[in-house]
Amino acid sequence: MAGFFKTLFNKVTNTAEIDWDELEADLIGADLGARTAMSIVDELRDMGRKISADDVIATCRQHITEILKDDLPAITPREDGKPAVILVVGVNGTGKTTSSAKLAYLLKNQGHSVMLAAADTFRAAAVEQLGLWGEKLDIPVLKGAHNADPASVCYTAHQKAINDGTQFLICDTAGRIHTRHNLMEELGKIERTISKQDESAPHMKLIVVDATTGSNALAQAKEFNKAIELDGLIVTKLDGSGKGGVAVVIEQELGIPTRFIGLGEEADQFEVFHKEEFVEGIL
């Protein structure tokens, strides 16, 4: 969000008197959502004095800090030796398949054994893409045939992960249009199928959202959260024009915390989300 707040800082610095409606519109434009934008503006107005650019940034930081949860515990292997199953969901174009591979690489670099399941079987390109990532990163990928039942692919991969003693299984599911009810139902089927071999699985359900899509990302998270209760976000494209406010508004509206962020195309441009770094990076 640094770029946006730098622009806002300069704008306020060079303005004799703040236009409150314009400031509120700017904050909403940063994907912070109307509720947060109004709260920030109300607090600034209540100061009853001339507002500086530093006041604006400090108040924004304070509100964002209050909304975002403290850093969550790191993902660790299960004590019983069974695979921890992570389901990755989201619509096409958000970077879902790439994020699945990057998450696998992050866990591998932490010394864990990882397997990927290419369950986006309706897009041959997605299966191929995940396969290429697997070769590049030296991570096994279980693939299904084109148009194979995604739940079956996840089941087979889970079976193999159990037999091989793999610590983490990451399932890249089909990129679904969140308004298509039957496709959302299929996610429920994947969840039920995975639980057949381990009642506690899947252990984490993550949605990938694109930081540049604003309110669309919130709408997607709402629908996916109805289909399968989500545990966290992976926010991609924070390296580009993405302002990152989407992470704030989704946590405020839905209580879903950001767990990982994608910062670029390379495998290592993927990090655990840290609240303090995010808030400090505002300016």
Legacy VTK file of the C-alpha trace (Angstrom):
# vtk DataFile Version 3.0
C-alpha trace
ASCII
DATASET POLYDATA
POINTS 283 float
0.000 0.000 0.000
3.073 2.214 0.222
2.571 3.813 -3.203
-0.976 4.876 -2.454
-0.150 6.386 0.942
2.901 8.192 -0.408
0.632 9.833 -2.994
-1.938 10.636 -0.298
0.768 12.052 1.990
2.004 14.382 -0.761
-1.546 15.392 -1.660
-2.426 16.368 1.920
0.919 18.127 2.378
0.244 20.306 -0.645
-3.355 21.134 0.272
-4.274 24.222 2.294
-7.516 22.659 3.533
-8.606 19.024 3.447
-11.610 18.093 1.334
-13.131 15.435 3.608
-15.328 13.883 0.912
-12.332 13.585 -1.392
-10.197 12.035 1.356
-12.920 9.490 2.098
-13.193 8.661 -1.622
-9.392 8.245 -1.817
-9.415 5.810 1.108
-12.268 3.814 -0.416
-10.265 3.831 -3.670
-7.421 2.172 -1.758
-9.787 -0.778 -1.195
-10.031 -0.114 2.544
-13.825 -0.265 2.332
-16.409 2.386 3.145
-16.640 1.502 6.845
-12.921 1.922 7.527
-12.657 5.011 5.322
-15.520 6.700 7.190
-14.034 5.792 10.587
-10.667 7.265 9.631
-12.231 10.491 8.339
-14.501 10.813 11.407
-11.524 10.460 13.758
-9.498 13.044 11.840
-12.400 15.505 11.830
-12.932 15.017 15.567
-9.383 16.221 16.228
-10.803 19.720 15.776
-7.611 21.232 14.457
-5.651 21.578 11.248
-4.795 18.086 10.038
-1.307 17.276 8.758
-0.261 14.513 6.364
1.376 12.767 9.345
-1.992 12.767 11.160
-3.653 11.090 8.172
-0.995 8.362 7.900
-0.873 7.740 11.667
-4.666 7.413 11.862
-4.750 5.049 8.865
-2.041 2.899 10.465
-3.898 2.787 13.763
-7.179 1.677 12.163
-5.506 -0.956 9.987
-3.546 -2.267 12.992
-6.784 -2.688 14.944
-8.472 -4.592 12.107
-5.669 -7.019 11.228
-5.041 -9.971 13.516
-1.626 -10.461 15.049
0.679 -12.800 13.149
-0.634 -16.344 13.170
1.447 -19.358 14.224
3.592 -20.863 11.456
2.231 -23.858 9.569
3.945 -26.936 11.002
3.794 -30.674 10.273
1.280 -32.716 12.237
2.481 -34.532 15.327
0.776 -37.802 14.342
2.864 -38.031 11.154
-0.122 -37.822 8.803
-0.071 -35.260 5.968
-1.374 -31.769 6.647
-3.728 -31.139 3.729
-3.991 -27.607 2.353
-6.761 -26.797 -0.116
-6.072 -23.809 -2.382
-9.124 -22.215 -4.010
-9.946 -19.115 -6.033
-11.009 -17.903 -9.462
-8.871 -18.153 -12.583
-6.389 -15.364 -13.101
-5.589 -14.675 -9.446
-2.344 -16.668 -9.485
-3.827 -19.711 -7.742
-1.734 -22.416 -9.407
1.470 -20.390 -9.114
0.706 -19.651 -5.448
0.176 -23.368 -4.757
3.643 -24.077 -6.164
5.233 -21.174 -4.279
3.666 -22.296 -0.996
5.035 -25.788 -1.602
8.482 -24.299 -2.263
8.316 -22.219 0.929
7.483 -25.318 2.988
10.177 -27.350 1.228
12.758 -24.674 2.055
11.726 -24.968 5.701
12.833 -28.597 5.542
9.417 -30.235 5.087
8.373 -32.886 2.562
5.642 -31.652 0.220
3.435 -33.017 -2.567
1.214 -31.089 -4.977
-2.077 -32.335 -6.415
-3.098 -30.884 -9.792
-6.869 -30.983 -9.285
-7.656 -28.166 -11.746
-8.436 -30.867 -14.285
-10.760 -28.790 -16.473
-7.866 -26.623 -17.593
-5.156 -28.717 -19.184
-2.916 -25.644 -19.016
-3.224 -25.542 -15.232
-2.173 -29.186 -14.848
0.739 -28.583 -17.206
1.694 -25.382 -15.374
1.771 -27.104 -11.983
3.746 -29.970 -13.505
6.359 -27.525 -14.812
6.594 -25.856 -11.422
7.052 -29.287 -9.816
9.943 -30.110 -12.169
11.552 -26.716 -11.614
11.292 -26.880 -7.825
11.850 -30.649 -7.500
8.476 -31.212 -5.828
6.329 -34.262 -6.735
3.030 -33.495 -8.482
0.163 -35.952 -8.741
-1.840 -35.182 -11.885
-5.259 -36.265 -13.010
-6.326 -36.870 -16.579
-7.975 -33.990 -18.412
-11.557 -33.581 -17.106
-10.977 -36.178 -14.380
-13.015 -35.789 -11.194
-11.067 -33.263 -9.060
-12.208 -34.940 -5.833
-10.802 -38.242 -7.094
-7.444 -36.608 -7.893
-7.277 -35.152 -4.380
-8.237 -38.520 -2.847
-5.513 -40.378 -4.785
-2.918 -37.737 -3.927
-3.910 -37.903 -0.251
-3.605 -41.696 -0.299
-0.114 -41.424 -1.802
0.935 -38.721 0.658
-0.184 -40.933 3.552
1.671 -43.964 2.171
4.837 -41.956 1.462
4.839 -40.212 4.839
4.690 -36.805 3.156
4.225 -33.973 5.637
2.215 -31.576 3.450
-0.220 -32.097 0.580
-1.274 -28.977 -1.324
-4.299 -29.391 -3.607
-4.651 -26.863 -6.429
-8.374 -26.923 -7.210
-10.132 -25.741 -10.368
-10.401 -21.985 -10.807
-14.059 -21.471 -10.159
-16.368 -18.645 -11.075
-17.770 -17.922 -7.624
-21.268 -17.272 -8.977
-21.566 -20.788 -10.443
-23.399 -22.736 -7.757
-22.620 -26.233 -9.109
-18.896 -25.531 -9.205
-18.954 -24.234 -5.638
-20.800 -27.403 -4.625
-17.918 -29.381 -6.083
-15.569 -27.793 -3.559
-17.725 -29.265 -0.824
-17.368 -32.657 -2.516
-13.561 -32.323 -2.561
-13.622 -31.462 1.137
-15.808 -34.484 1.989
-13.715 -36.842 -0.162
-10.442 -35.796 1.474
-11.964 -36.354 4.921
-12.659 -40.034 4.106
-9.026 -40.989 4.788
-8.563 -38.537 7.634
-11.551 -37.041 9.446
-9.577 -33.901 10.319
-8.628 -33.142 6.692
-8.418 -30.725 4.977
-6.525 -28.844 7.656
-6.297 -25.467 5.961
-8.386 -23.850 3.224
-6.806 -20.842 1.562
-8.277 -18.534 -1.068
-6.021 -16.723 -3.509
-7.096 -13.147 -4.260
-5.555 -10.576 -6.569
-4.683 -7.317 -4.761
-5.536 -5.307 -7.876
-9.179 -6.435 -8.061
-10.549 -4.628 -4.995
-14.234 -5.244 -4.333
-14.243 -8.275 -6.673
-11.827 -10.017 -4.313
-14.167 -9.368 -1.374
-17.127 -10.775 -3.343
-15.092 -13.875 -4.252
-14.004 -14.448 -0.646
-17.632 -14.146 0.537
-18.889 -16.804 -1.867
-16.021 -19.241 -1.321
-16.381 -18.806 2.434
-20.031 -19.899 2.142
-19.015 -23.018 0.192
-16.106 -24.034 2.413
-15.181 -22.170 5.563
-11.904 -20.430 4.705
-8.896 -20.241 7.019
-6.878 -17.585 5.270
-5.914 -15.506 2.258
-3.031 -15.582 -0.146
-2.869 -12.055 -1.574
-1.072 -11.877 -4.923
0.254 -9.032 -7.085
1.283 -6.845 -4.182
4.338 -5.961 -6.277
2.301 -4.114 -8.898
-0.462 -1.553 -8.650
-2.182 -3.582 -5.946
-2.819 -1.379 -2.956
-3.281 -4.238 -0.530
-6.345 -2.716 1.126
-8.263 -5.798 0.063
-6.477 -7.719 2.853
-7.839 -5.221 5.373
-11.431 -5.141 4.127
-11.721 -8.956 3.818
-10.475 -9.406 7.373
-12.848 -6.719 8.642
-15.901 -7.992 6.755
-15.327 -11.753 6.960
-12.723 -12.295 9.674
-10.441 -14.160 7.239
-6.780 -13.325 7.933
-4.042 -12.934 5.336
-1.497 -15.730 5.726
0.753 -15.308 2.689
1.574 -12.662 0.098
2.845 -12.972 -3.461
5.305 -10.266 -4.491
6.412 -11.311 -7.966
6.772 -14.081 -10.517
9.744 -15.943 -9.040
9.305 -18.915 -6.702
10.956 -17.147 -3.781
8.839 -13.983 -4.159
6.310 -15.367 -1.738
6.275 -14.668 1.977
4.448 -15.258 5.213
2.292 -12.195 5.929
3.509 -10.031 8.806
1.106 -7.434 10.127
3.761 -5.033 11.461
5.694 -5.017 8.184
2.492 -4.420 6.242
1.398 -1.517 8.436
4.884 0.030 8.619
5.176 -0.267 4.854
2.276 2.123 4.417
4.811 4.959 4.151
LINES 1 284
283 0 1 2 3 4 5 6 7 8 9 10 11 12 13 14 15 16 17 18 19 20 21 22 23 24 25 26 27 28 29 30 31 32 33 34 35 36 37 38 39 40 41 42 43 44 45 46 47 48 49 50 51 52 53 54 55 56 57 58 59 60 61 62 63 64 65 66 67 68 69 70 71 72 73 74 75 76 77 78 79 80 81 82 83 84 85 86 87 88 89 90 91 92 93 94 95 96 97 98 99 100 101 102 103 104 105 106 107 108 109 110 111 112 113 114 115 116 117 118 119 120 121 122 123 124 125 126 127 128 129 130 131 132 133 134 135 136 137 138 139 140 141 142 143 144 145 146 147 148 149 150 151 152 153 154 155 156 157 158 159 160 161 162 163 164 165 166 167 168 169 170 171 172 173 174 175 176 177 178 179 180 181 182 183 184 185 186 187 188 189 190 191 192 193 194 195 196 197 198 199 200 201 202 203 204 205 206 207 208 209 210 211 212 213 214 215 216 217 218 219 220 221 222 223 224 225 226 227 228 229 230 231 232 233 234 235 236 237 238 239 240 241 242 243 244 245 246 247 248 249 250 251 252 253 254 255 256 257 258 259 260 261 262 263 264 265 266 267 268 269 270 271 272 273 274 275 276 277 278 279 280 281 282
